[in-house]
């Protein structure tokens, strides 16, 4: 849900890729005509919102469970249901694949150097900025305080490893952007074998998560390269969701038709899958004897299947919204569209309200777990509202849009570009 995914299908506008006032090439004319024919996918807006709001709920429940008495009924409930919310990360990856391929798969003469420059700058600025901002806030709250030595050491580690402040997603997207041209070429060269590509990717993913759960814990990985040692930061660990997104974008109407045909089965499977994740938690803890962290890890065979089902479920909800959208009030549809536009920003800033929530809950250390459980909806609304408010501020106020991958047009820069005969924005 970075800049490529938060542009919300800008291809639907039909604006030439090289900007207004510059004569397009034949290839660019083809691209523009193709874009103009494509409808805006309102279902994608709602899907983004569900996934990001689900992530915030997942993280909020984690904060509450950490502040409950160990072994309490409230904590056990949150622990046991945690996996049922853990499909949203894979949903992010799927949506990224969908929107990238909707934007680039059918383009001709794509300049991949320009692609890399635009994508890495649009997500790199927020990545560096929020690592710095959040690290400074975190260090300022410690007893040692914020010092230059600690900051630069921590900042370098956070940027190189991507393992702080929930920024792992951006770290993975950096890797995806690097190989994205190859992925596009693969689907283009094997145009008659897309189902086979999807099947191989699915089987590879199943093998990977099985090895991660049942084989990898007993292996000494201390000497492995970082991306293999910290497999949660490795693009390969999520490859199927990107490939599934690519397949969906290319064969969009066929996928939609298939989902609608089996909609009732998907709904039942989603409910059954959610219950199965509770059973998986107790199996991991009481039969396999896994730690809590390992028990709720997303890289498990059953969780892979559950994620696929839940992505299909959310897709169907999005399609229902697109069908009924004209019957909803303008306030609702505008709110959904706006939330989708700042979804990446919500993801980036969520750590700030979560830190504040942790601070509030420290004052409720002796509160019974059942009462904390009742307070969870209020905590969630606080995190959700705080994240949206910060993201919306960045979205509306220049130049803070750079912090959420939605930079505003700078008036002085636009005047300079017009003076030089360069398009103000592309």
N, C-alpha and C positions, 0 to 999 in steps of 0.2 A: 504494500500500500504506500509505496513511495511515489515520487513525482509521476512516473509513467502510469501508475494506477490511480493516482488522485486527480488526474486531468479529466477523469469522468467522461471518457469517450469523446475527446475533442475532435476526433476524426469525423464525427457526425456533422461538424460545421461546414465541411466542404471548402475551407479556406486553403489556398495553395500552400504547400509546405515551405516555400521560399519567401513567403510574406507578400503583403499587398504592394502593388506598384512595381513589381519586378516580373518581367516576362518569364513564364514557366517553360521548362523544357517539355518535350513530348511525354517523357516518363512522368514528370510532375503533373501534367495535365491529366494523365491517366489516373494517377493517385488521387487528384482532387475530384475527378468525376466519380471515382469509386467511393470516396468518402461521402460525397453528397447523396449517394443512393442509400446509405446505411442509416437505419433509424436509431434514435437514441435509446439505449437500453436502461430503462428506469429500474428494472429488477436489480441491476448491479448496484445502484444506490443503496437499496435496502439491504442487500447482502453485505456490503461493506459495513453498514451500521450494526447489523447483528453480530458480525465477527468482532468488531472493535469493542462493542458494548459487552460481548461475552468475555473478551480478554480482561476488561476492567472488573467484571464480576468475579472472574477466576482469581485475580490478584487481590481483590477485596476480601474474599472468603479466606484466602491464605493469611492475610493480616489478622483477621478476627480469630482464626484457629490458633495462631501463634500466641495470642493473648488470653487463651482459655486455659483453665487448669488441665494439666496433663492427665489423660485418661477419662476426662469428663464426658458425659453423654453428648454435650454440644460439640465438643471437639471431634468426637468419634463420628458424629453425623457429617460434619464438614469434610473430614478426611475421607470418609467412605463415598461421598458424592463428588469429590474433587475431580475424578477422572471424567465424569459425565460432562464437565465444562471444558475439557482439555482438547476439544476438536478445533478450536478457533485458530490456533497457530497454523494448522494445516490449511484451514480456510483462507488465511492470508496468502499462503503460498499459491494456492489454487487461483485466487483472484488475480494475483500478479501475473501468472501465466496467461490467464484469459485476456486481460487487458493489453498486455504487451503484444500478444499475437493478433488481437483485433486491430492494433495500431500498425503493426509492421509486417505481418505475414504476406499480405498481398501488395505491398509497396514494390515499386520497381526502382532499381538503381539507388538503393539505400546507401547513404554514406555512413558507414559504421564508425568512422573516426568522429564524425559529428554526433552520432548516437552516444558514443562513450563519453565525449566531452560534456554533452548536455546532461546525461543521466548521472554521471559521477559528480558533477558539480551540484546538481539539484538535490541529491541525497547526501553528498559529502559534506556540504556546509551544515545542514542540520545535525549530522552525525558528530562532527567535530564540536559544534557549538553546544549541543546538549551534553556531550561527555564532559565538556569543560564546566558548564553551568551546574550540572547536577553533582559533579565531583566537588566543586567549590562549596555548594550547599551542604553536602555530606560532611566534608572536612570541617567546615565552620561549626557544625553541631557536635564535634568531638571535644574531649577534654583538652587535647593538644592544640586544637584550633587549626585554622588555615595557615599553612606555611608554604613558601615557594618550593622547597625541596620535596615535601610530601605531595604537593599538587602536581608538579611536573613528572614525578615518578609514577603517580597513580594515573595521570592523564595518558602518558605513553603506554602504560600497560592496558588501559581500557580501550584505547584506539586500536592497538595491535591485536587484541584478543576479542573484542566485541562482547565481553561477558559482564558488562555492568549496565544497570539501569534499563533492563529489558531491550537493549539495542541490538540483540543478537539477530533480529530480523533484518536490519539494515546491513549487518555484517554478511549475512547470507546473500542478500540482494546484490552486494558488490560482486560476489562470485558469479551470480547468475548473469549479470550484465556482461561479464567478461566472456562467457561462453554462449551468450544468447544468439549471436550471429550463426554459430555452428548449429544450434538447435533449430533455427529457422531453415538453414540449408538442409538439415537432415529431413525435415518434414517436406520441403520442396522437392528434394531429389527422390524421396520415396513416397511420392504422392499417392500411389496406389496401395501403400502398405501401412497406412496410419493406424489401423487396428492392431497390426502386429507390433508396431512401435509401442503402443499403449499396453499391450499384453506383456511384452518383455520388460517394460518399465515397472509394471505392477508386480511381476514375479521377482524382479530384482529388489524392489522395495520390501516385499515380504521376506525375502532371504536376509536382507540387511537388518530389519527389526528383530527377526528371530535370533540372528547371531548376536546382536547388541544385548538382547535380554538374557539369553541362555549360555552364550559362549564368552562374550567379552568380559564379564565381571571377574572371571578367573584368570585373565591374561594380564601380565605386567606391561603396562603401556607407558611407563615412565620415560622410555627412550624414543617413543614414537613422535613424529612431527605433530605440531599442535593441532592441526585440523583433523587428524585421525585420533589423537588422544581425546580432544574435546569434540566428540562427534556431533553434539548438538549445534555446533557452529559450522558444520560442513554441509555444503550445498547438496552433496550426494545423498545425505540422510533424508532430504525432502524432495528428491528428484521426481518421484512419481506425481506429486501434486502439481508441479510446474508442467510436466508433460500432459497430465490430465487437463490442466487449464488450456494448454496449447491445442489439444485435440478438440476441446469444447468450443474454442473460438473459431477453429477452422470449420467444424461441422455443427455450428450453433443450432440451426433449426432442427437437425436430426436429433441432437441431444435433447432439445426442448421437447420434441415429440415423444421421445422415449421416456423421459421423466413423467410427462403427463399421462402416458399410457399406464405406467406402473406407480402412479402417485400414491394410491392407497397402500400398496405394499411398502413403499418408502416410509410413509407415516408410521405404520406398525413397526417396521424395522427400527426406526428412530427411537420409539418408545421402548422397545425390547432391548435395543442396544444400550440405552441409558441405564436400564436395570442391570444389564450384564456387566457394566463397568463397576457397579457396586460389588457384585460377586467376584469380579477380577481383583478388586482391592483386597478383599478378605482372603482370597486364594493366595495372593502374593505375600500377604502378611503372615497368615497362619499355616499355610501349607509349605510355601517356599521359604518362609522366614526372612523375607526381604525387609530392608529398612524402609521407613516411610518414604524417603526421597526416591528410592528405587521402585517402590510399589506404585507410585503415582507418576512415574516417568511416561512420557507419551510414546516412546519408541518401543512398542510392544505389538505383537501380531494382531491381537484383538482390537487394540486401539487404532491400528491402521484401518481395519475394516469398519470400525465405528466412525472414524473420521470421514471415510468415503460416504457412508450412509448419511451422516449429518450434513456434509456439504451438499448432497443431493436434496436433503430435507430443506435446508436454507434456500437453495436454488428454487425449489417449488414455492416457498413462501414469497420469494422475490417475484416470481412469475405471477402469483396471485395478486400481489400489490400492483404490478404493472397493468394487469387486466382491470382492476377495480379503481385505479388511480383517478380516473375522471369523475368518480362518484365521491371522492374524498374532498374535504375542504382545502382551500388554497393554503391555509395555515399549516396543515399537516404535510402536504406535499412539498411546500417550501422548506419546512423544517427538516424533512428527510433529505432533500437535496442539499441543503446547507450542511447538515451533519456529515453527509457523504464527502463533501468537499474538504472538510477539515478533519476527516477520519485519521489521516496520517499524523496530523498535528496532535490529535487526542492521544494517539499511541505514544508520541514523543514526550509529551508533557505529563503523562500519568504519574510518574514517580513523585512529583511535587505534592499532589493531594494525598498520595499514599503515605508519604513521609509525615504529613500533617495528621493523617488518620492514626498512624502508629503513635504519634505523640499524644493524641487525645486518649487513646486506649490505655496508655501507661497509667493514666489517672484512674482507670477503672480496673486496676489489677485484681481487686478482691471481689469484683462483680461476679455473681453466679453465671455459669456458662449458658444457662437457658435464657437469662436476661440479655446477655451479649448476642445470643442468636436472634432474639427479638429486635435488637438494635441494628442488626446487619443491614436491613433495607435502608435505614437512614445513612449508615456508613457508605453504602453503595451509591446512594443519591449524591452524597457529598463528593465522592471520588468522580462520579460521572459529571456532575455539574461543574466541579472545579476544573476537570480536564477540558471539558467543552469550553468553558469560559476563557481559559488561557489560550486554547487553540484559536478561538474566535477572535480574541484580541490580536493575536499575531496575524490572523487572516485579514483583519480590517485596518490595522495600523501600520503604516510604512515606517521603517523598512523591515519590521519583524516577520513579514511573510517569508523571508529567507530562512527563518528558523523552522518552518514547517513545510518547506518545499513548495511554497506558493508565493514566490516573490512578486511584490507589486511593481508596477511600472514606475520608475523614478523619473520625475518630470524633467530634471536637468539632463538626464541621460537620453531620454526620448528626444529632447530638442537637439542635442548634439548629433544623434543618429540621423534625424531628419535633415539637419544642416549638411551632413556628410553624404546624404543620399542613401543611407542604410535603413532598412526597415526597423521600426521601433520595437517590434516584437514578432517572434515567429513561433 
